[in-house]
Each structure stands twice: as C-alpha cells, then as structure tokens.
C-alpha cells in the first residue's frame, strides 16, 4: 500500500530555547510569530515548551526562521 508517510521531527528543549530567545529579541508576541510562521498559537506554545514531535513542515519552518538574519 502506497500511503503518504508522515515524518515527525523532535523540537528539542535546546531548539525551543532558541525560538524563545529569538522571539524575545524581535519583541514578537506568540500570536505574531505564529501568524508569521503560519502555525497555530497552540502549536507555538508546544514548540516553546520543547520535546515536541513536530510534523516535518512545521519543523522545517521553525528551523528556517531560526537561521534567518
């Protein structure tokens, strides 16, 4: 059976801390960042808590945002 495989990636506590720090430096609210990244605010809360099994798209979005600037 050829189904679409869903790959989850772990947002570690180290990555979570980097997200929190960058968001603070940019003086962004959780709502502003979640809208920018096209994810729900609830998902951002889970990401910032760390140890979150993120779908590949969300993981890639977070990592790309972290390497900007």
Protein Blocks (a to p, Z undefined) as FASTA:
>chain_A
ZZdddddddddfklmmmmmmmmmmnopafklmmmmnopafklmmmmmnopiacdfklmmm
mmmmmmgZZ
